[in-house]
Structure formats: C-alpha cells, structure tokens
C-alpha cells in the first residue's frame, strides 16, 4: 500500500497493514489496528465511528496526528 496505513475488507473481515508502519512508533501501529477493527463495527468515519475510537483508544487524535506528520526514515 502506498497511500494508506491500513485497510479493512468488511465483508471478508480482513485487515491489511502498510509495511512502512514498522518505521513508526508502536503506538501508531496500535492506532491503525484499532482504527481498522472499528470499521468492522462502523463502515464510515462518522460520529459513531469517532465515538468508538474515543471509547477504545481515547488518545487516538494525538497518535493520528503523529502518524501522519512524522517523517519516515
């Protein structure tokens, strides 16, 4: 994957992760996994999705910012 950190196939219940995550902090990998698993509960990035993220990973907004703004080596 070149443009996403992860993706989830809801019908097949499969998650794929970008291999470049190994270059990021472990909490970034944790965030992406939780993000993709929440898609099994809620398809879109709506308020329900964000409520699940708040419940399962309260610090997700900070980690998302870190993930998307930290340069890869």
N, C-alpha and C positions, 0 to 999 in steps of 0.2 A: 504494500500500500504506500502510495506516495503522498496522498492528500489527506489521509485520516489517521488518527491514532488508534482507532478501533472501529469495528462494525459488528452488527448483530443481525442475524437472519432469524426473525421472529418465528416463522413457520417451522424451520428445522431446529430452532433453539440452539443455534451455534454462534459462538463469538470468535472473531478474528482480531488479532492484535498486531500493530505495526512493530516490526523488529527494532526500530530505532528507539523504542521505549527503554531498552536496556541502557541507553546513554543518559537517561533522565533519572531524577531522584526516585527512590522506591515508592514514595507516596504518589507520584504521578501515575505509576503503573496501577496502584491501588485505585486511584480515582477513575482511570479508564475502564478497569474491570467492573467497578460498581456502576459506572455510567451505562455501560453496555448491558449489564444484567438488569438494570432498572427498565431498559427498553422491553424486557420480557413482560413487565407489568404495565408499561405505558409507552405507546409507539412514538409519540411526538415529544417535542421539547416544550410542552405547555406547562401551565401552573401545577397540574397534577404531578408531572414528571419532576419538576423542581421541588415539590413537597416531599416526594420520595427521596430525592437526593439529600434534602435537608435532614430527613429522618435517618438515613443510612450512613451519610458522610457529611456531617454538619460543616466541615471546613472546605467543602468542595469548590467554592468560588475562588478561594485563595490558591488552591492547588491547580485549578484550571488555568488561572492567570499565569502561574509559574510555568506550567506545562507549555503554554502557547507563547511565552515570551522569553524563555531561556534558550539560548543558542545551543545547537548541537556541536560537539567537538568534531 
